[in-house]
Amino acid sequence: MALWTMILRKMANNKWLQLNLWFGLTLCVALFSSMPLYSEAILQRTLTKELQQIQHEEGVYPGYMRIATTVSTSKMDEKSIKSIARADRFARAIPDRTGLDALSFYQQRFTHKMKVYGADADEREKQYQKTAGSFKSLSDMEKRVKLIEGRMPADRQDGIFEALVTQKFLFAAKRALGEELILESPESDRGTFRVIPVGIIETDAAADPYLPYLTNETEDGFLIPFEQFDREFVKGGKARLTLLEWRFALNYEQLAVDKVEPFTQAVTDIKRYFRGRLGVEEVNIPAIETVSSYQGKQEKLDIMMLSLYAPVMLMLAFYLYMAANLIIERQKTEISVLRSRGASRLQIMTAYVIESVMLGIAALAAGPFLGVWFTGALGASNGFLAFVRRSALEVSLSSTAYKIAAIAVGGAILLTLIPAFLATRVTIVGHKQQMARRSQMPFWHKAGVDVILVGLSLYLLYNFNRRQEDLRRLALDSDALQLDPLLFLMPAIFALGGGLLVLRVYPWLIRLVYWAGRRWWPPALYNTLVQISRSSGQYLTIKVFLIMTVATGLFSANAARTINDNMESKIRYAIGADIALATKWESDAPPPLSTASVPQAGTGSESLAETRRVQYTEPPFQAFEKLEGVESVAKVFRKPDARFSAGAGGTSGKTELVGIDTMAFGSTAWMKGGLLDYPINSYLNLIAPDPKAVLISRSLADKAKLKPGDPIRLNWDGLDQAQFTVYGMIDYWPSWNPLPSAAGNDDKAAEPHLVVGHLGTVQNRLAVEPYEVWMKLKAGASSQIVYDQLKENRVQVTSLRDATQELIRSVNDPFRMAINGVMTLGFVISMLICFFGFLLFWLLTLAGRSLQYGVLRAMGLPFRQMIGMLVSEQLLTSGAAVVIGVIVGNATSELFVPLFEMSFATADQVPPFEITYQLDDYLRLYGIVGAMLTTGLLVLGYRLSRTRIAQALRLGEE
């Protein structure tokens, strides 16, 4: 009981310190618990949206599943009947296998097709009647079809089948409802069946909103009761079965991310079961490709979030250690006294363990709920420090989140106990000796930790950059590089090492300042310089903390801005304009030939097909120019497989040919600045006067040894060459990828080539072929307005790319949302704990130097000069740390932000990855740090004004 009393009394005496420590522990728990919460919630929302998109694009319910199998046996023996019964049982168990409830289910069975004619038909009619149909059955037939005439069929036992038919099939049979029909089997036995159509049906969409029975899928047949079909054809074997079918509408909303792997495994098991069991199987699940793409995605997202969180967690760990160390520093005298009076280290550590566990339990109680809030902030992130009103993520605390939170609390508690463990080794004598040797060199300085950290991070960076160069040289995708979480920990390692390296030199700078003006410095500044130069180790903690905070915040800001800017530039460059579309052109091209009618090799018809050119008719272009909401529109002809011939040696090869109208293209196309030697409009103005002028890629110029003024000949299949004149070289052009496309046998990727010329000249001297239509929208105009007008004008669009829509999809990508959210959250948390850490350190420092300030006041130092001393001390420590943090943060960004190029496909990274700095981020950072320092000075000044001289002196005597 005495131990508990001592612990509670000690915590009450240091309540503000304990509150700061609890705050750090709670943040730690919230960060760790938010990782699984976010990855699960955002992937779940994305998966659900992508499944809903299937319904929007393909018009099929996302949970639709169709399983069909042919029946290879011609006779129904006992073995076949049992196989069909087992297949039925397996099919009905599919919802349980997939873990999803069946919202709807039905099955169908079909016999082979038979000749259909009227019972009263004569021989001539039988001979010329071409109608064929089969018997088919549908489970729950009465509930699924809509009877528009007649009645439902009865299960008769007199050898006559009553059936439902469609209106179309009844017309083909040339008989009326109620008239008897004969089905004659094409098999060798020539068996016949008597059928009377008693009802006409059509699709009843209202009968089942998830899985409607569509009568137009199989219109040529007689629908009879399911039980009758089973008795007569499955068990009775009166006609050969050809197809069995089961259809499901599974509740896709129950498909959680953690059920993706069991679901895909269940689909694999279904395919394996039906493969060859009864015949040829067909398993149609439209959502399986989307669902399969999520396999392992949560693990990758968790790893990426852990990597992105690493700098923030390192800084948070530093904060926890600093808070715990400050608490222990205040209690070192008490600990040393206890040790000197016989208390064992185990007893002292037990007290601190209990104290830390109490704080940890309190953090564990509040942290996960704060993690839910963090998850909501991540889900609402639309960019760095930008939030939008998205539908809230459905987040629920899970056992996984609590397990990770408990592990985080355990690790944090061990971290905070390190200072206490070190303090228990010191007796009262040793403690007094340490207080007298506060100017001793810190461990990191003697061990060279700063040099080791910087060297390690630069070595890892070198290896990474070397592998990236190999990817570019071989034109491989970034997936070829294994993602190492350590790559994202490198910025934090470098920032810490760089900060410590600068702090190694900083005391010498202070001494230089002191030495340079020691005769002129006022007393307040003189005292500050002496204090800082003699006790530099005292300020090491806060300086490292501020450097880490500012550097991490800047790195987060620059990384997020860079990723967002490069992703937007990549999408806009690849499309070339706001909207790029292609329309259907009329031509004299013959319809595609069937396989049976394709001429054999070596015949004259094949040769004719090869040489004959297709003639196209250009559709009216005025309709695009009159579209509302469109600022400008341009024709862009692209021929990827054109050929060139140039140079004295007759160098030839493939090239992409682009034909444009220079004025319209310059007003419509999007081009990022800095990619070309001159603005793109300068190149357009260069070739505008000469119809034969072309621009060529630098790769083509190097290959063919071309320079401005040289001729170049162009053509493609079936055309004579036309001569043009080279006017300039370009490295990039809207929508053209200059990067090597694929590696060849010699491990060297093939470089693409480009020629840009006048569209009119290409059409006049070569051929008129379909071109793309590029559009630039007016400010504030919506793409939907353009779509509606195109639909109203009946423009047949064959392909379309919309930059706005692709940007929206990119922003909603779980991985990009995680990057933006984590970077934003990291920046905010960095600034928050920076403020608390700053106040905590300086308030404790001020309290520990009360005697010094009391003596100075007693000596007659004015309060104004004491405030000046406090301000100069802040500027030379905290202010200098902020400046160093900015320098280290910029260096970290320059070196390590390019790591995020792995987020993009290496072979498609055009324009080149470029680091983006935004002034607003720096102003925001300076504003936050300035407000923090100002607030801290006001608080410290207020505390200093409340210090009484006599009380301070009495405290010193005690």
Summary of the structure (lengths in Angstrom):
residues: 958
radius of gyration: 39.2
end to end distance: 30.0
largest distance: 133.4
contacts: 3092
relative contact order: 0.10
helix: 57%
strand: 16%
